[in-house]
């Protein structure tokens, strides 16, 4: 088995690594051949912002401080709506859509969590899409953090800001859309794994490099913008 790293990308907001374990020549496979594919997420505490520092505690939480303010993140959850791989070189698209009550609780100790593992038609795929969206009204949600009398939410973050407990919830929809060059190869004989490594603490960092209070409604728009920019930065890094 050959272990070949496609890209190792480090940005201010998010780091992603795509690993392909290449197998047999797909020219020898039948149209009904399938391979094992997995999508993973993991949190990262590296911080390139000189005004704030962050780390992972022994309890598996992420702590960031700017010297005056401190945020300790205990829980990060996403409501996932869809995964899609766009086929290339004659391979058909592969979709996992309308995932209903599909909630990912991201480990904050740096370990990966497998959010999707499925049999994928063998072939080549040149684009990956993932949608993080608030649940539609017709979807029954088991986790009340994602729906209550005030609305529905796509991202939930819990922790402490300067010792005071907070819950930040975003009602925005987010999308990761990445062109894979070279294309991702799914083989019959080995597993292909895609890992998205997310730096969460920067979501609460202002333009001045200082930590923002998640409970202050004046910061909500900026925090949502930071989340969106983190995904855009990940996408842009594949165009370099």
Secondary structure as GFF3:
##gff-version 3
##sequence-region A 1 240
A	DSSP	beta_strand	2	10	.	.	.	ID=ss1
A	DSSP	beta_strand	14	22	.	.	.	ID=ss2
A	DSSP	three_ten_helix	26	28	.	.	.	ID=ss3
A	DSSP	beta_strand	34	43	.	.	.	ID=ss4
A	DSSP	beta_strand	53	56	.	.	.	ID=ss5
A	DSSP	beta_strand	62	65	.	.	.	ID=ss6
A	DSSP	beta_strand	70	88	.	.	.	ID=ss7
A	DSSP	beta_strand	94	97	.	.	.	ID=ss8
A	DSSP	beta_strand	103	106	.	.	.	ID=ss9
A	DSSP	beta_strand	113	121	.	.	.	ID=ss10
A	DSSP	beta_strand	123	132	.	.	.	ID=ss11
A	DSSP	three_ten_helix	144	146	.	.	.	ID=ss12
A	DSSP	beta_strand	147	148	.	.	.	ID=ss13
A	DSSP	beta_strand	151	152	.	.	.	ID=ss14
A	DSSP	beta_strand	155	161	.	.	.	ID=ss15
A	DSSP	beta_strand	164	170	.	.	.	ID=ss16
A	DSSP	beta_strand	174	186	.	.	.	ID=ss17
A	DSSP	beta_strand	191	198	.	.	.	ID=ss18
A	DSSP	three_ten_helix	201	204	.	.	.	ID=ss19
A	DSSP	three_ten_helix	217	219	.	.	.	ID=ss20
A	DSSP	alpha_helix	220	237	.	.	.	ID=ss21
###
